[in-house]
């Protein structure tokens, strides 16, 4: 996540920003690797492990994820039929976003 877009601020400073929130990034990371450790998810997203845990708890409470204990690890199941929370996108399912970012890399050559 080190290649974030930057925008010049009012006083010449730069601000980093992305189009997706950390919640979106965590959901995508888990969709790509449902058996990933939260430590690895946090590193991929660029947040602390504690922040990743809080985000996963939010996503579980919202019905976007289900956690299953498998031995000493967690395995996550993503609910693609969950709807976006913002009223502007509430008619769309998160599965549409997941499909966009988790599609097979070989598909890109055919577009």
GUZAPA-270211 format. One record per atom (N, C-alpha, C): residue number from 1; atom name; x, z, y. Coordinates in steps of 0.001 Angstrom, whole numbers, m for minus. Each point is the difference from the previous one (the first is absolute). Layout:
+-----+-------+---------+---------+---------+
: num : atome :      px :      pz :      py :
+-----+-------+---------+---------+---------+
: NUM :    CA :       X :       Z :       Y :
...
+-----+-------+---------+---------+---------+
# end
This chain:
+-----+-------+---------+---------+---------+
: num : atome :      px :      pz :      py :
+-----+-------+---------+---------+---------+
:   1 :     N :     818 :       0 :   m1193 :
:   1 :    CA :    m818 :       0 :    1193 :
:   1 :     C :     858 :       0 :    1252 :
:   2 :     N :    1252 :    m326 :    m113 :
:   2 :    CA :     881 :      57 :    1153 :
:   2 :     C :    m162 :   m1195 :     929 :
:   3 :     N :    m693 :   m1029 :    m430 :
:   3 :    CA :    m177 :   m1188 :     819 :
:   3 :     C :   m1366 :      m4 :     684 :
:   4 :     N :    m310 :    1089 :     705 :
:   4 :    CA :   m1277 :      95 :     685 :
:   4 :     C :      24 :    m799 :    1291 :
:   5 :     N :   m1160 :    m469 :     391 :
:   5 :    CA :    m132 :    m713 :    1263 :
:   5 :     C :     223 :     984 :    1142 :
:   6 :     N :     615 :    m474 :    1055 :
:   6 :    CA :     197 :     854 :    1169 :
:   6 :     C :    m641 :    m652 :    1210 :
:   7 :     N :    m451 :     839 :     880 :
:   7 :    CA :    m630 :    m450 :    1234 :
:   7 :     C :     661 :     732 :    1155 :
:   8 :     N :     298 :    m725 :    1051 :
:   8 :    CA :     600 :     631 :    1176 :
:   8 :     C :   m1026 :     885 :     677 :
:   9 :     N :     396 :    1226 :     296 :
:   9 :    CA :    m876 :     937 :     696 :
:   9 :     C :      65 :    m213 :    1494 :
:  10 :     N :    m734 :     827 :     724 :
:  10 :    CA :     m74 :    m137 :    1455 :
:  10 :     C :    1339 :     259 :     684 :
:  11 :     N :     766 :     955 :    m516 :
:  11 :    CA :    1252 :     359 :     660 :
:  11 :     C :    1219 :    m563 :    m729 :
:  12 :     N :    m169 :   m1121 :    m705 :
:  12 :    CA :    1116 :    m640 :    m667 :
:  12 :     C :     270 :     524 :   m1404 :
:  13 :     N :    m724 :    1046 :    m409 :
:  13 :    CA :     192 :     521 :   m1352 :
:  13 :     C :    m704 :    m919 :   m1000 :
:  14 :     N :     391 :     110 :   m1253 :
:  14 :    CA :    m664 :    m787 :   m1030 :
:  14 :     C :    m790 :     927 :    m912 :
:  15 :     N :   m1123 :    m512 :    m508 :
:  15 :    CA :    m852 :     766 :    m905 :
:  15 :     C :    m135 :    m767 :   m1296 :
:  16 :     N :     146 :     694 :   m1119 :
:  16 :    CA :    m219 :    m606 :   m1303 :
:  16 :     C :   m1470 :     114 :    m369 :
:  17 :     N :    m531 :   m1041 :    m633 :
:  17 :    CA :   m1382 :      41 :    m437 :
:  17 :     C :    m192 :    m976 :   m1149 :
:  18 :     N :   m1056 :     198 :    m760 :
:  18 :    CA :    m362 :    m902 :   m1082 :
:  18 :     C :   m1503 :    m203 :      36 :
:  19 :     N :    m467 :   m1036 :    m684 :
:  19 :    CA :   m1430 :    m265 :     m43 :
:  19 :     C :    m733 :     948 :    m945 :
:  20 :     N :     672 :     488 :   m1036 :
:  20 :    CA :    m629 :     887 :    m966 :
:  20 :     C :     419 :    1444 :     264 :
:  21 :     N :    m900 :     923 :    m287 :
:  21 :    CA :     308 :    1426 :     132 :
:  21 :     C :     805 :     460 :   m1202 :
:  22 :     N :     500 :    1213 :      76 :
:  22 :    CA :     698 :     572 :   m1152 :
:  22 :     C :    m936 :     116 :   m1203 :
:  23 :     N :   m1277 :     267 :     245 :
:  23 :    CA :    m961 :      57 :   m1101 :
:  23 :     C :     m72 :   m1358 :    m708 :
:  24 :     N :     m33 :   m1064 :     774 :
:  24 :    CA :     m25 :   m1338 :    m582 :
:  24 :     C :    1263 :    m303 :    m767 :
:  25 :     N :    1137 :     400 :     537 :
:  25 :    CA :    1272 :    m238 :    m681 :
:  25 :     C :      91 :     775 :   m1313 :
:  26 :     N :    m462 :    1246 :       0 :
:  26 :    CA :      22 :     806 :   m1227 :
:  26 :     C :    m925 :    m602 :   m1038 :
:  27 :     N :   m1184 :    m414 :     409 :
:  27 :    CA :    m941 :    m614 :    m940 :
:  27 :     C :     593 :   m1267 :    m607 :
:  28 :     N :     644 :    m816 :     809 :
:  28 :    CA :     638 :   m1217 :    m508 :
:  28 :     C :    1147 :     319 :    m955 :
:  29 :     N :     813 :     979 :     338 :
:  29 :    CA :    1122 :     367 :    m865 :
:  29 :     C :    m505 :     468 :   m1360 :
:  30 :     N :   m1062 :     770 :      m2 :
:  30 :    CA :    m552 :     487 :   m1261 :
:  30 :     C :    m683 :   m1131 :    m763 :
:  31 :     N :    m653 :    m901 :     712 :
:  31 :    CA :    m629 :   m1146 :    m671 :
:  31 :     C :    1054 :    m866 :    m685 :
:  32 :     N :    1167 :    m116 :     616 :
:  32 :    CA :    1092 :    m791 :    m584 :
:  32 :     C :     639 :     705 :   m1196 :
:  33 :     N :      36 :    1334 :      54 :
:  33 :    CA :     644 :     769 :   m1065 :
:  33 :     C :    m786 :    1289 :    m233 :
:  34 :     N :   m1038 :     m44 :    m850 :
:  34 :    CA :    m882 :    1154 :    m205 :
:  34 :     C :     668 :    1214 :    m642 :
:  35 :     N :    1193 :    m153 :    m540 :
:  35 :    CA :     692 :    1141 :    m604 :
:  35 :     C :    1169 :     474 :     854 :
:  36 :     N :      91 :    m466 :    1221 :
:  36 :    CA :    1106 :     387 :     887 :
:  36 :     C :     m71 :    1487 :     326 :
:  37 :     N :    1168 :     610 :     130 :
:  37 :    CA :      65 :    1383 :     463 :
:  37 :     C :    m264 :       9 :    1504 :
:  38 :     N :    m623 :    1072 :     476 :
:  38 :    CA :    m278 :      89 :    1439 :
:  38 :     C :    1282 :     m38 :     815 :
:  39 :     N :    1072 :     492 :    m550 :
:  39 :    CA :    1299 :     m68 :     687 :
:  39 :     C :     368 :   m1455 :     283 :
:  40 :     N :    m232 :    m865 :    m992 :
:  40 :    CA :     324 :   m1416 :     163 :
:  40 :     C :    m970 :    m688 :     958 :
:  41 :     N :   m1272 :     373 :     m81 :
:  41 :    CA :   m1004 :    m551 :     920 :
:  41 :     C :     359 :     385 :    1429 :
:  42 :     N :     344 :    1255 :     205 :
:  42 :    CA :     359 :     483 :    1342 :
:  42 :     C :    1194 :    m763 :     550 :
:  43 :     N :     998 :    m217 :    m841 :
:  43 :    CA :    1189 :    m724 :     441 :
:  43 :     C :    m348 :   m1443 :     355 :
:  44 :     N :    m831 :    m637 :    m816 :
:  44 :    CA :    m397 :   m1389 :     273 :
:  44 :     C :    m760 :    m116 :    1321 :
:  45 :     N :    m881 :     958 :     246 :
:  45 :    CA :    m837 :     m44 :    1207 :
:  45 :     C :     763 :     472 :    1231 :
:  46 :     N :     969 :     879 :    m196 :
:  46 :    CA :     754 :     523 :    1132 :
:  46 :     C :    m592 :    1274 :     566 :
:  47 :     N :    m590 :     822 :    m889 :
:  47 :    CA :    m562 :    1294 :     396 :
:  47 :     C :     618 :    1070 :    m890 :
:  48 :     N :    m250 :    1254 :     336 :
:  48 :    CA :     490 :    1081 :    m843 :
:  48 :     C :    m852 :      93 :   m1261 :
:  49 :     N :     545 :     662 :   m1004 :
:  49 :    CA :    m753 :     183 :   m1237 :
:  49 :     C :   m1265 :     819 :     253 :
:  50 :     N :      96 :     970 :     868 :
:  50 :    CA :   m1166 :     822 :     339 :
:  50 :     C :   m1083 :    m845 :     680 :
:  51 :     N :     409 :    m905 :     877 :
:  51 :    CA :    m969 :    m892 :     650 :
:  51 :     C :    m647 :    m915 :   m1033 :
:  52 :     N :     783 :    m504 :    m943 :
:  52 :    CA :    m550 :    m856 :   m1053 :
:  52 :     C :   m1007 :     775 :    m841 :
:  53 :     N :     290 :    1272 :    m294 :
:  53 :    CA :    m930 :     828 :    m757 :
:  53 :     C :   m1314 :     173 :     762 :
:  54 :     N :      91 :     249 :    1302 :
:  54 :    CA :   m1200 :     176 :     818 :
:  54 :     C :    m815 :   m1293 :      53 :
:  55 :     N :     688 :   m1134 :     102 :
:  55 :    CA :    m689 :   m1290 :      49 :
:  55 :     C :    m693 :    m275 :   m1330 :
:  56 :     N :     683 :     274 :   m1110 :
:  56 :    CA :    m614 :    m195 :   m1318 :
:  56 :     C :   m1226 :     902 :    m137 :
:  57 :     N :      90 :    1227 :     479 :
:  57 :    CA :   m1154 :     903 :     m41 :
:  57 :     C :   m1159 :    m576 :     814 :
:  58 :     N :     283 :    m556 :    1179 :
:  58 :    CA :   m1039 :    m640 :     820 :
:  58 :     C :    m635 :   m1176 :    m745 :
:  59 :     N :     854 :    m833 :    m608 :
:  59 :    CA :    m500 :   m1178 :    m708 :
:  59 :     C :    m821 :     394 :   m1216 :
:  60 :     N :     404 :    1077 :    m683 :
:  60 :    CA :    m793 :     497 :   m1130 :
:  60 :     C :   m1349 :     525 :     472 :
:  61 :     N :      18 :     800 :    1056 :
:  61 :    CA :   m1240 :     575 :     532 :
:  61 :     C :    m948 :   m1092 :     490 :
:  62 :     N :     556 :   m1090 :     502 :
:  62 :    CA :    m811 :   m1110 :     483 :
:  62 :     C :    m475 :    m934 :   m1102 :
:  63 :     N :     452 :     237 :   m1226 :
:  63 :    CA :    m429 :    m819 :   m1121 :
:  63 :     C :     796 :   m1287 :    m183 :
:  64 :     N :    1135 :    m117 :     657 :
:  64 :    CA :     818 :   m1208 :    m107 :
:  64 :     C :     984 :      61 :   m1164 :
:  65 :     N :     323 :    1214 :    m439 :
:  65 :    CA :     944 :     210 :   m1098 :
:  65 :     C :    m563 :    1024 :    m964 :
:  66 :     N :     415 :    m134 :   m1256 :
:  66 :    CA :    m259 :    1034 :    m991 :
:  66 :     C :    1330 :     308 :    m672 :
:  67 :     N :     302 :    1281 :    m121 :
:  67 :    CA :    1269 :     429 :    m596 :
:  67 :     C :    m266 :     505 :   m1416 :
:  68 :     N :     829 :    m447 :    m936 :
:  68 :    CA :     m78 :     447 :   m1387 :
:  68 :     C :    1368 :     513 :    m399 :
:  69 :     N :      19 :    1162 :    m594 :
:  69 :    CA :    1263 :     580 :    m461 :
:  69 :     C :     352 :    m623 :   m1345 :
:  70 :     N :    1199 :    m567 :    m119 :
:  70 :    CA :     494 :    m587 :   m1237 :
:  70 :     C :    1347 :     667 :    m288 :
:  71 :     N :     m16 :     984 :    m893 :
:  71 :    CA :    1212 :     768 :    m255 :
:  71 :     C :     385 :     787 :    1239 :
:  72 :     N :    1203 :    m235 :     474 :
:  72 :    CA :     484 :     697 :    1199 :
:  72 :     C :    m179 :    m826 :    1264 :
:  73 :     N :    m566 :   m1181 :    m134 :
:  73 :    CA :    m137 :    m919 :    1143 :
:  73 :     C :   m1470 :    m200 :     340 :
:  74 :     N :    m234 :    m539 :    1169 :
:  74 :    CA :   m1335 :    m416 :     411 :
:  74 :     C :    m107 :   m1510 :     m96 :
:  75 :     N :   m1157 :    m460 :    m373 :
:  75 :    CA :    m293 :   m1429 :      26 :
:  75 :     C :   m1226 :    m165 :     880 :
:  76 :     N :      36 :    m993 :     860 :
:  76 :    CA :   m1060 :    m188 :     978 :
:  76 :     C :    m812 :   m1249 :    m329 :
:  77 :     N :   m1289 :     100 :     228 :
:  77 :    CA :    m897 :   m1141 :    m119 :
:  77 :     C :    m604 :    m234 :    1374 :
:  78 :     N :     162 :   m1203 :     505 :
:  78 :    CA :    m517 :    m349 :    1326 :
:  78 :     C :   m1417 :    m524 :    m152 :
:  79 :     N :    m883 :     414 :     901 :
:  79 :    CA :   m1377 :    m474 :      20 :
:  79 :     C :     m97 :   m1155 :    1005 :
:  80 :     N :      38 :   m1248 :    m477 :
:  80 :    CA :     m11 :   m1130 :     928 :
:  80 :     C :   m1349 :    m224 :     681 :
:  81 :     N :   m1049 :     660 :    m489 :
:  81 :    CA :   m1317 :    m205 :     610 :
:  81 :     C :    m272 :     965 :    1148 :
:  82 :     N :     962 :     873 :     311 :
:  82 :    CA :    m165 :     880 :    1154 :
:  82 :     C :      m2 :    m808 :    1285 :
:  83 :     N :    m804 :     415 :     947 :
:  83 :    CA :    m119 :    m731 :    1262 :
:  83 :     C :     932 :     586 :    1051 :
:  84 :     N :     424 :    m846 :     935 :
:  84 :    CA :     814 :     466 :    1116 :
:  84 :     C :    m786 :    1030 :     798 :
:  85 :     N :     703 :     909 :     616 :
:  85 :    CA :    m647 :    1109 :     701 :
:  85 :     C :    m391 :    m342 :    1438 :
:  86 :     N :     708 :    m903 :     638 :
:  86 :    CA :    m300 :    m331 :    1392 :
:  86 :     C :   m1269 :    m851 :      50 :
:  87 :     N :    m898 :     278 :     938 :
:  87 :    CA :   m1259 :    m755 :      67 :
:  87 :     C :     188 :   m1513 :     132 :
:  88 :     N :    1079 :    m439 :     620 :
:  88 :    CA :     221 :   m1439 :     181 :
:  88 :     C :     267 :    m709 :   m1324 :
:  89 :     N :     506 :     734 :   m1009 :
:  89 :    CA :     305 :    m604 :   m1299 :
:  89 :     C :    m782 :     635 :   m1139 :
:  90 :     N :    m976 :     828 :     292 :
:  90 :    CA :    m713 :     764 :   m1027 :
:  90 :     C :    m731 :    m884 :   m1009 :
:  91 :     N :    m228 :   m1244 :     343 :
:  91 :    CA :    m684 :    m901 :    m935 :
:  91 :     C :     963 :    m629 :    m997 :
:  92 :     N :    1292 :     264 :     116 :
:  92 :    CA :    1018 :    m575 :    m898 :
:  92 :     C :     532 :    1059 :    m950 :
:  93 :     N :     405 :    m434 :   m1181 :
:  93 :    CA :     563 :     904 :    m997 :
:  93 :     C :    1528 :      m3 :      70 :
:  94 :     N :     610 :    1137 :    m306 :
:  94 :    CA :    1450 :      93 :      51 :
:  94 :     C :     650 :    m896 :   m1055 :
:  95 :     N :    m745 :    m388 :   m1020 :
:  95 :    CA :     530 :    m912 :   m1007 :
:  95 :     C :     442 :   m1320 :     600 :
:  96 :     N :    m664 :    m434 :    1083 :
:  96 :    CA :     399 :   m1236 :     682 :
:  96 :     C :    1414 :     133 :     565 :
:  97 :     N :     286 :    1129 :     607 :
:  97 :    CA :    1329 :     256 :     548 :
:  97 :     C :    1025 :     128 :   m1123 :
:  98 :     N :    m357 :     728 :   m1034 :
:  98 :    CA :     914 :     184 :   m1122 :
:  98 :     C :     343 :   m1338 :    m645 :
:  99 :     N :    m993 :    m857 :    m157 :
:  99 :    CA :     249 :   m1316 :    m606 :
:  99 :     C :     956 :    m819 :     856 :
: 100 :     N :    m123 :     118 :    1300 :
: 100 :    CA :     863 :    m743 :     913 :
: 100 :     C :    1470 :     415 :    m166 :
: 101 :     N :     238 :    1303 :    m133 :
: 101 :    CA :    1363 :     506 :     m39 :
: 101 :     C :     552 :     257 :   m1387 :
: 102 :     N :    m815 :     m60 :   m1018 :
: 102 :    CA :     496 :     260 :   m1352 :
: 102 :     C :     m89 :   m1237 :    m882 :
: 103 :     N :    m357 :   m1139 :     582 :
: 103 :    CA :     m95 :   m1217 :    m801 :
: 103 :     C :    1367 :    m342 :    m558 :
: 104 :     N :      m5 :    m705 :   m1094 :
: 104 :    CA :    1234 :    m388 :    m672 :
: 104 :     C :     866 :    m823 :     949 :
: 105 :     N :    1278 :     304 :      60 :
: 105 :    CA :     918 :    m709 :     888 :
: 105 :     C :      92 :   m1484 :    m346 :
: 106 :     N :    m301 :    m367 :   m1247 :
: 106 :    CA :      60 :   m1420 :    m382 :
: 106 :     C :   m1106 :    m785 :     638 :
: 107 :     N :   m1067 :     656 :     435 :
: 107 :    CA :   m1103 :    m692 :     672 :
: 107 :     C :     434 :    m566 :    1346 :
: 108 :     N :    1000 :     612 :     636 :
: 108 :    CA :     403 :    m408 :    1336 :
: 108 :     C :     551 :   m1425 :      32 :
: 109 :     N :     583 :    m448 :   m1092 :
: 109 :    CA :     535 :   m1338 :     m53 :
: 109 :     C :   m1066 :   m1079 :     m60 :
: 110 :     N :   m1236 :     384 :    m344 :
: 110 :    CA :   m1076 :    m964 :    m123 :
: 110 :     C :    m871 :     m66 :    1245 :
: 111 :     N :     287 :     793 :    1001 :
: 111 :    CA :    m828 :      15 :    1216 :
: 111 :     C :     437 :   m1023 :     988 :
+-----+-------+---------+---------+---------+
# end
